[in-house]
Amino acid sequence: MTHFRSKLASFFTNRWFVFVAAMWVQSCGGVGYLFGSISPSVKSSLNYNQRQVAALGVAKDLGDSIGFLAGAISELAPLWVAMLVGALQNLIGYGWVWLVVAGYVSTPPLWVMCILIFIGNNGETYFNTVALVSCVQNFPKSRGPVVGILKGFAGLSGAILTQLYALMHTDNHATLVLMVAAVPTVVALAMMFLVRPVGGHRQVRPTDNASFIFVYCICLVLAAYLMCVMLLEDLVDLSRIAVTIFTVILGILILLPVAIPIFLTISEVEVGGERVPLLVEEGNAEAGKSGVKEAETPEYILSEVEEEKPKDVDLLPASERQRRIAQLQAKLFQAAAEGAVRVKRRRGPHRGEDFTLMQALIKADFWLLFFSLLLGAGSGLTVIDNLGQMSESLGYDEVHIFVSMISIWNFLGRIGGGYFSEVITRDYANPRPIALATAQIIMAIGHFFFAMAWPGTMYIGTLLIGLGYGAHWAIVPAAVSELFGLKYFGTLYNFLTAANPAGSLVFSGIIASGIYDSEAAKQAKGHLAGLLDVDEPLKCKGQICFFLSSLIMAGFCIVATILSIILVIRTKVVYKNLYGKSRT
């Protein structure tokens, strides 16, 4: 019995179990992706027009991206508190929307509905923050794959919840709103005390690579499976038994990653894991051997080394560079101990150390990352929000196929972005923003294909934009944790997410919609006035509808690429210090 209890305790404190639990939270936490399915029932039940539904959509986007409170709570209180707040917001916000849609309470004003949608959708920022903060701290040496997988599951949550709704087999569309209010809340409460930091850097093992490969395989199978199921359910009238079987298989695929912590616990692979220290800890350990007070070393001595080293040192091979820096550091330690030099007190942390939000806001690297994300991800979100109109303007009838496809490509972009950015940094010690620049070039090509509107380019553009947009949300959080530290990661990440709706507001709310309405008005002048329905919104047909806006977004993606390249040049030394030692 004692042995069993020991095994059970080891299982629940295994960082891989925490990672799997975070996947489960994320797999139902991205409720914002279901807004397109919820909005028709809200529109019909409350007799809203399209402009009022659009206002709810803006409230949804704001709730999805404004996570300052989630970041602050994750710093000031245990992470389970943030998870609890997110679950309550999700339940209260969408629960009240369900009561309104189902007719149990009177219809409130539009601004109240916007607040309810904002509150409900803002709950997912807490789920995101808790999952990312916990797992990035548990896997500090594998930040790219961890972030990519978690953000990928968040992107797939819309398709997963849609499949659960299909299983209910009901014509009452208000039931979908109830499911959005209940399922994420129940899962979050169940995982509330399980998703937390458990000291992962003390447990790094060679089995990690095999475990990540296993998770990647499950992700690829899950993406392919969901694609096939969605196409079948759209094209074929399936029986209830078939839908049930498909949903059960989906549940098995989602639960399958738990085999990793079970295997590691039974085989005792993770017991007594050897500690693999982080860069800051290594610096502290080396400094402590010099005879200088340990409290002063990271604050002053290492700052002095950075300023005193010759510029050509950074151009040397990794082993030689480290040897030269160690010699200079030893000399400064000795001189400081003898009183021969006065070591200056530095102002704030250096890149790679822990930054508060206020300290990060005065750094050029932070704003380069912010505006690169704004231009890249903002243009991608514009395509996602307008994909239905884009496909309709080119004469496609089955627009939902492109919506489903871009969801899958978005998922694969997040998985692939995390994997390939990790290869770039860990295997070659190159800055992670190289992968960000590559994703933005891919998106620029995708926007160009949308502008040209050649036969079949809708499929190509959807593929490229989905992959590039998804990659942003795997690369940027990992890069933030590397350049600005883990301590305040939740606040920093949630600030950067505000770039997403800001970019969409400019590209979609001003540029794309303005050009579309202008071209639609021009086309309307060519029709007889008596044939037009004044109550029907104008529609644009043909390549011209999104030609100019797509070219503009392609140009801004190129600007984002330039910003990312500048960030690469500025952070080469940081990544050499972080990952160069592991290659020598």
N, C-alpha and C positions, 0 to 999 in steps of 0.2 A: 504493500500500500504506500509506503514512504517513497519507494522508487517511482510508482505511478504519479504521485503528487509532484515529485521533482521533475518528471518528464512534462507533466501538464504545465507547471510553472515555466519551464524552459520554452515550451511551445508558445505561450502567450507573451513572453518577453523576447521572442525571436524577431529580429528586424524584418525578416522576410514575411512573417505573419502580419506585421504592421503594414508592410507594403501591400500585401494582398487585401487586407481590410480597407486600406485607402483606395484601392482599385474599386472595391464594391461600393464605397461611398460615392466615388466619382461616376460610376456607371449609372447612377440614378440622380446625380446632383446637377447635371446640366439642363435644368428645366427650361431655360431660355430657348433651347433649340426646339421646343414643342409649341412655341407661341403661334407659329403658322397654323398649327392644328387646333389650338384653343380659340384663336381669334374669330373663326367663322361662327362658332356657337355663341360667343359673347356678342357678336354683331347681330345675329338673328334674334337672340333672346332679348336684347336691350334696344333693338331697332336703331343701332348706330349706323352712321354713314362711314365712308372710307376714311374721311379726314379724322373722325373720332377714333377709329381703329388705329390709324397712324399715330395718334397721340399716345395711345396705350403702348404702341411699339417703341416709341421714344422712351417712355417710362421704363419699359422692360430693358432697353439697352443701357440706360443709366443705372438701373439696379444691378445689372450684370457686371458693370465695370467700376462702380464706385465702392471700393472696399477699404477705405481708410479706417473705418471703425473696426472692421474685422482684423486688420493689421495691428491696430492699437491694442485690442483685447488679447491677441495672441502674444503680445509682448508683456502685458501687465498681469495676465492671469493664466492659469493652466489652460492648455489647449482644449480640454473638454468643455470649458466654459464657452469658448468660441463656437464649438460644435453645437452646444445646447442652444445658444442664441440663434444660430443659423437655422436649426430645426424649428424653433418657435416662430421665427420670421416666416419661414416657408409655410408652416401650418396656418398661421394667422392670416397672412396675405392671400394665398391661394384658397384657403378654407373659406374666407369671407367672399371671395369672388365666386366660389361654388354656390354658396348660400344665395347670392344675388342671381346667378344664372339659373339655378334650380327653382327660383321663385319663393324661397323660404323667408327672405327679407325684402324690403322695398328697395327699389333701384336708387342708388345714391347719385349725386352729381358726377359728371365726368372726371372732375379733378380728384374726387375721392377714389374713383376706380383707378386712376393713374397712380395714386399713392399706394393703394392695395397691391397693384401689379409691381410697383417698385419695391415694396417691402418683401413680397413673396419672392421675387427674383433675386433680390439682394442677399437672400439666404444662401445662395450658392457661392457667394464670395467667401463665406465662412467655411464652407466645405472645401473649397479650393485651397484656402489659406492653411487650414489644419493639415490637409493631406500633403501639400507641398513642403510646408515647414518641417513636419515630422520626418518625411522620407528623405528630404535633402540632408537633414542632420544625421539620419541613420545611414545614408549612403553618400558621404561627402566625396568619395572617390569615383562615384558613378552618377554624377548629377544629370548628365545628358539623357541617358536611358530612363532614369527614374522620372524626370519631368516629362519626357516625351510620352511614356506609357500612361502616366496619370492624366495628362491633358488629353491624350487620345481617348481614354475611356470617358472623359467628360464630354468629348465631342460625339461619342457614340450613344450617349444616354438618351437622346431623342429617339433614335431608332429602337433602342431596347425598351423604353417605356411605351412606344407605339405598338410593339409586338405584344406587350402585356395587355394593352387595351384591346388589341385584336382578339386576344384569348377570351375576354369578357363577352364578346359577341352581343353587344347591346346597341340599340339605335339611339339611346339617350346620350347626346354629346356632352351633357353636363357631367357625366360619369368620368370623362377624361380629365376634367378640371379637378374632380374629387381625387382621382388617382395621383395627379401631380401634387396635390396638397398632402396626401397621406403617405405614399411610398417613400419619397426621399426623407420625410420626417421619421418614419419608423426605422429605416436603415441607419440614419445618422444617430438616432438615440441608441440603437443596438451597438454601434461601433464607437460610441462617444468616449469610452475609457480605454479603448484598444489602440486607437490611432494616436500615437505619441512618440517622442524620441526615446530610444532605448539604448543609446550609446553604440551606434552602429560602427563607428570607426575603431572600436575595440574588437570587432568580430570579422574583419575583412578576411576572406578565405579564397583560395584558388577556385572553389566551386561556384563562385559568383558568376563567372563567365558562362558556365553551363546553365545556371539558373536563369540568367537573362535571356539566353538563346531559347530556352524552353518557353519563357513568357512571350518572346517575340513570335515564336511559332504559333502560340495560341492566338495572339493578336491578328496575325495574318489569316489564320483559319476563321476567326470570328468575323473579320471584315468581309471575306469572301462569302461566308455563310449568310450574313445579313444582306449582302447585295443580292444573292440568289433568292432568298426568302422574300425580300421586298418586290423583286421583279415578278416572282410567281404570284404573290398575293394581288399585285396590280393587274396582271394579265390573265389570271385564271381564277375562277370562282372555286375556292378551296372549301372542303368540308370542315366542320368543327373539329373532327378527329385529327385531320391533317394539321390544322392550326395549333392544336394542343401538342402534337408531337414536335412540331417546329419550335414551340416555346420551351418545351422541356429540354430539347437539345441545346437551345440557347442558354438556359439556366445551367446546364452541365458545363458548357464552355466557360461561363463566367466563374463558376466555382472551381474549375480545374486547377488554377494556379495555387490553390491551397495545398496541393500535393508537395510543393517545394518545402515549406516549413515542416510539414509532417515528416517528410523523408529526412530532412536535416536534424530534426529532433530525435527521431528513432535511431538514426545512425550516429548521433552525437558529434556530427561534423562541426557544429557551431559552438560546442561546449569548450570553454577555455580559449576562445579565439584570441589570437595574438594581436596586440594593438598596432594599428598603422596610423601614426600621428599625422596631424595636419601640418601645413607649412608654418603657421604661427607657433605651434607647439614645438616644432623642430628648432625654430629660431630661439625660443625661450630656453630649450635644453642646452643648446650650444652656448648660449650666452651665460648660462649659470655656471659653466665650467671655467670661466675666465677669471673669477675672483671678484667681478663687479657685482653689485647688488642686482638680484634678478628683477626687482621691480623697476629698476632704471633701464635695464637692457633693452627691452622692446620699445620703450618710450623714447630713448635718446640715442643709444649706441647704433642701432640698426638704421635709424634715420641719418646719422652722421655718415655711415658707410655709403648709403645711397647717394649722398651729396659729394663725397670725397672721391669716389671711384672714377677713374678715367673713362671717357666716353667710349673708347675703343674696346673696353672690357666686354660690353654687351654684344660685340660682333664676334667674339671668340667662341670656339666650340664649348658645349655645356660643361664638360669636365674641367677644361682649362679656366673657364669663366668662374666656376665655383671655387677652384683653387686660389685664383687671384683675389676674389672677394674675401675668402677665409683669411688670407694673409693680411689684407688691409684691416679686416675686422679685429684680428688678433693684435695688430699694432695699436689700434685705437683703444682696445681694452686695456692694454698695458700702459699706454700714455695716460688714459683717464685715471687708472689706479694710482699712478705716480704723481698725479696732479699736473702733468706737463701740458695738458690741454683741458679746456673747458668744453664740455659737451653741451651743445645747444638743445634747449627744449623745443621740440617740434610743435607745429600747429596742426592738430588734427591727425587722423590716421592716413596711412598711405594706401594706395590701391592694393587690393587683396586682403585688407584688414577690415574690421567691423566699422561701418559707417552708420550714423543715424540718418534719418531722412534729411534733416537740415544740413548736415555735413555733405551729403550726396548732392543736394540741390545747387551747391556752389562749384561742382565739378563739371568740367566740359564733357568728360566721358559719359556721365549720366545723361546729359541732354542730347549728346550724339545718339545714344541708345534710344532715348525717348522719341526724338523726331524721326529716326530711322523706323521705329515701330509704327509711329503715327502714319507715315507715308506708305509703308509697305502693308501692314495689317489693315489700315484704314481703307485702302483701295480694294483689298481682298474682301472685306466685309461689305463694301458697296456692291460688289458683284454678287455675293451671297444674297443680299437683301433684294436685288433687282433681277435675279436670274430668271424669275417667271416672266417678267416683262421683256427681258432680252430675248428669250426663246420665242415668246409670242410674236414679237416684232419681226422675227425671221421666218415665221410661218410654221413653227412646231406646235402640234396640238397637245402632245403628252409632255407638258412642262414639268410634271412631278418627277419624271425620270432624271432630269438634270439636277433637280433638288436632291434626290436620293444619291446620285452619283457624287456630287460635290461633298456631301456629308462623309461618304466613304473615303474619298481622296483626302479630305481634311484630316480624317483619322490616321490614314497612312502617312500623311505629311508630318504629323506630330510624332509618330513612331519613328519614321525614317530620319526626321530632323534631329531627334535625340540621339539616335544611333550614330549617324555619320558625323555629327558635331563632336561626339565623344571620341571617335576614331581620330579626328583632326587634332584634338587637344591632347588626348592621352598617348597616342602612338607617335605623334610627330611634334608635340609641344607647341603647336600653332594656336593663335588666338581663336576662340570659338566664334567671334563675329565673322570669320571667313565663311562659315556655313550660312550665316545670316545674309551676307552679300550674295551668295550663290542662290539662295531662295528668292531674293528680290530680283535677280536677273531672270530667273524662271518665270516669276510673276509678270515682269515686263513683256516677255515673249507671249505669255497668255493673254494679256491685255491687247497686244498687237493683233493676235488671231481674232479676238472678239471684234476689233475695229474693222478688220478686213472682211469678216463674215463670209469667207469662202465656204463651199460645200463641205460639211463635216467638221468645220472649225469650232462649232459649239462644243463638240465632244473633247477636242484637243484643249480648248481654252478652259473648260471646266476641270479637266485633269490638271493642267499646269497651275491654275489659280488655287485649286483645292490643296494641292501638295505644298505650294509656296506659302499660302496663308497658314496652314497647319504647322509648318516647320517653325514659323515665328514663335509659336507658343510653347515649343520645346526648347528652342535655342535661347530666347531672351531671359526667361527665369533662371536658367543655369548660368548664363553669363553674369547676371546681376549678383548671384550668390558668390561667384568667383571674384568679381571686381570690387564688390562692396560688402562682402562678408555675410555670415549666416545669422548673426545675432539679431539684426533688425530686418531680416529677409522679408517677413510678412508685410511690413509697412512699405518697403521699397517696391516689392512686386505689385502691391495693390495700387501704388501711385502710378506705376508704368501702365497698368491696364487701362487707365483713363485715356491713354492715347488712342485706344481702339474706337470708342464712340466719338472722340474728337475728330479723328480722321474721317469716319463715316459721315459725320455731320457736314464736313466741308465737301467731300466727294459726292455723297449721295444726296444730302439735303440741299446743296447749292448747285454744284456743277452738273451732275448727271440728271437730276430732276428738272433743273432749269432748261438744259439743252433739249431734253425729251419733250417737255411741254411746248417749247418754241417750235420744234419740228412738227409736233402734232397739230399745232395751230396753223402752221403753213399748209399742211396737208388738208386740213379742214376747209380752207378757203377754196380748194379745188372742187369741193362738192356743192351741190345745190343746197341752199339754206333750208328749203322745205323738207329735205330728206334727213336733216340732222335732228337728233333728240337733245334738246337743251339740257335735260337732266342727266344725260349720259356723259361721263367724262371722256375727254378726247383721247384717242389712241393713235399711236404712231406706228407705221409699218415700214419695214425695210432696213437696210444697213445703216442709213443715215441717222437712225434714232440714237444709237450709242457709239457712232463712229468717232466723233470728236472727243467725247468724254472718255472713251477707252484709250485713245491716243494720249490724252492729258494724264490719265492714270499710269500709262506706260512710262511717260516722261518722269513722273514723280517717283516711280519705282527705281528708275535709273539714278535719280537724285538720292534716294534712300541707299542705293548700292554704294554711291560715293561716300556718304556719311559712314556706312559700315566699314568701308576700306580705310577711312581716316581713323576710325576706332581701332582697327586691326593694327595699324602702324603705331598708334599710341600705346597699345597694351602688349606689344611683343614681349617686353621684359617681364611683365607680370606673369604671363603664361609660361615663359621659360623658367621662372622661379617656382611656379606651382607644379609643373609637370616635367621639367627638364631632368630633375634628379631621378625620376623613375625610369628614365631611358638610359642612364649611364651605369 
